[in-house]
Amino acid sequence: DSYVDENTLTVNITRLRRKLASAGVDNFIVTKKGLGYMVE
């Protein structure tokens, strides 16, 4: 078993959003409070 920090998903989503934004794709990943993340 390995330990995964609770913040890991948030960090990876942030990095992915930055890469998408640099490619001209904004608001592709949306945070839905209480549900998680959605791709629109």
WOPEUR-V410914 format. One record per backbone hydrogen bond with DSSP energy under -1.0 kcal/mol. NH is the residue of the N-H (numbers start at 1). CO is the residue of the C=O. Records with the same first field share a line. If there is no record, write none. Layout:
NH=CO + CO
This chain:
8=5
11=7
12=8
13=9
14=10
15=11
16=12
17=13
18=14
19=15
20=16
21=17
22=18
24=21
25=20
30=38
32=36
35=32
36=32
38=30
40=28
